Amino acid sequence: SMANDSTSLQAFFKEKTQRDISTRETRVLDSLYVDGPATRLDLSNRLGRPINCITGPVLNLIKAGIIEEHDRIVQPETGNKAWQLKVKEKYA
């Protein structure tokens, strides 16, 4: 699967964004691969980073067409609806 072929993803990301994938983007992607779909807040909790460190990498991965906003779910911590993110089917 693409999950094991990070060079293909890196090449794809570079083609789409004209730049290299960052460490933060890689961490977000790894988390979505390994631990499954997550909201931005979930990723913040998983990675132990403030949410404002998550929104940029998430946006870049969405723009590159690697992850997508999949489903709106209620975030237990806040009671608000939030987008659950997942790796797009062709990369899963």
Secondary structure, 3 states (H helix, E strand, C coil): CHHHCHHHHHHHHHHHHCCCCCHHHHHHHHHHHHHCCECHHHHHHHHCCCHHHCHHHHHHHHHCCCEEEEEEEECCCCCCEEEEEEECHHHC
